[in-house]
Amino acid sequence: MAVKEYLLEKMSRGTIHLALLDPDKQSPADAGAIAARMKAAGTDAIMIGGSTGVTSENLGATARAIREASGLPTIHFPGGPRELSPEVDSIFFMSMVNSRDPFWIIRAQAGAAAYIKKLGVETISLGYIIVEPGMRVGEVGNADPVKRGETDKAVGYALASEMLGMDLVYLEAGSGADAPVPPEMIAAVKKAIGVPLIVGGGIRTPEAAEAARKAGADAIVTGTFIECCSDGLLLKSVVDASKGA
């Protein structure tokens, strides 16, 4: 089953949880161990990526380790066009739609498209919307972050992404954000669009995960939290809250 089909089938039955691992923050072996722990906690797939420090080599090695340790689908969450690998199962082929720099909106994608096709990696198109504070990904992508009170602006970017043919929309507060995307914004965007909505950044507690799920998120992403937390029960509580289990 293709990863896109797998995700859509899972989301048709309720909110899913995606774990995000940065190859620059741990060894492939450690990433594999975390992936196995997250599979036991109930996560549905593993995203692999980071804003800086990711290479084709550490991306590929991390994807192999995750596959061997967990068997979960891997989704490359790219930070740029030079970090590609045939070892991943799929790639979020995404546009940072509120970047000030055309490179992150379409030029990077155009530069990488032919090579991705040659690799034969499944692509899943995604409209990527940076929400305040945005953190490192907002800085690297030269984003014009949607302010936390600018719900109408978030809705506009999300609708434009859908109308441009994106498979998914992603509201991103940024890894390590001190607050997640506001539930009111999640709810408004979900009401406006007909494609699945992913929400990530700043989700570190069951309460935050539950709030995002109840607001309408189809997929909830946690990254920094799972890389730092070795408490299996706490990890499971966040995954369970994400999925309403």
C-alpha positions, -999 to +999 in steps of 0.1 A: +000+000+000+013+035-009+020+057+021-006+083+010-032+056+008-022+043+042-024+077+058-058+085+043-072+051+053-060+057+088-073+092+090-107+081+077-111+063+110-099+091+133-069+114+141-035+098+137-002+104+153+031+110+134+065+110+151+092+133+138+129+124+141+157+146+131+187+127+117+211+154+129+200+150+165+207+113+171+225+083+155+206+060+132+207+033+159+191+057+184+165+068+159+156+031+154+152+026+191+130+057+194+109+045+164+104+011+181+094+028+213+069+050+194+055+020+175+048+005+209+032+037+220+008+036+190+023+061+165+012+055+129+043+066+108+077+082+112+086+115+096+123+121+091+137+156+087+151+188+102+157+224+094+195+221+093+222+194+094+203+167+074+223+150+046+214+123+021+237+100+041+222+105+076+187+106+061+192+072+044+209+056+073+181+068+097+154+056+074+170+021+072+173+019+109+137+030+115+125+004+090+145-024+106+135-015+141+098-006+137+085-015+103+066+017+102+063+038+070+089+065+067+081+100+053+109+124+044+101+158+058+126+178+037+145+208+048+160+214+013+165+199-021+200+184-014+190+158+012+173+132-008+174+094-004+158+063-020+157+047+014+126+066+025+091+053+017+077+087+007+084+124+008+062+153+017+066+173-015+058+206+001+056+243-005+061+267+024+033+288+011+039+318+035+076+321+028+089+355+016+114+336-006+103+320-039+130+293-033+109+277-005+076+282-024+085+265-057+122+269-068+136+242-045+108+218-056+115+225-092+152+218-087+146+185-070+116+172-089+134+153-117+158+136-093+129+126-070+111+111-100+143+092-109+146+078-074+111+065-076+101+079-042+064+084-036+055+121-033+027+135-012+020+171-019+016+194+011+008+231+018+031+240+047+019+270+067+042+285+094+023+298+124+039+321+151+064+317+166+077+295+137+110+288+154+140+276+134+121+263+104+105+298+101+139+314+102+155+291+077+125+293+053+123+331+056+086+327+066+061+355+072+045+336+101+008+337+105+002+355+139-017+335+165-048+358+161-047+358+123-072+330+118-085+344+085-050+345+071-044+308+080-077+299+064-067+317+032-034+300+029-050+266+036-077+271+010-052+283-015-031+252-009-062+230-014-072+249-046-036+244-059-041+207-056-022+199-024-031+165-008-026+178+027-023+211+047+001+214+076-001+241+103+033+244+119+042+263+151+078+251+149+098+225+168+103+236+204+076+263+202+065+275+236+028+272+225+011+250+199-012+263+171-043+278+187-073+254+187-095+282+173-072+284+142-072+246+138-110+245+139-115+273+114-090+258+089-105+224+093-140+237+087-128+256+055-109+228+037-118+194+023-083+178+026-067+164+057-051+188+082-018+181+100-009+201+131+025+202+148+049+223+169+048+228+207+027+197+215+043+182+245+014+171+268-017+150+265-038+181+271-023+199+241-027+168+219-063+164+229-070+201+222-056+198+187-075+166+180-108+180+193-103+212+172-102+190+141-066+179+134-065+148+112-029+141+122-008+154+151+030+156+149+054+155+179+091+158+174+113+175+200+092+159+228+097+123+217+134+129+211+138+141+247+113+118+265+123+083+276+092+077+297+072+052+277+040+058+297+041+096+290+048+090+253+018+067+251-004+092+269+004+119+243-001+094+214-034+082+230-046+118+235-037+125+198-058+095+186-086+098+212-077+063+225 
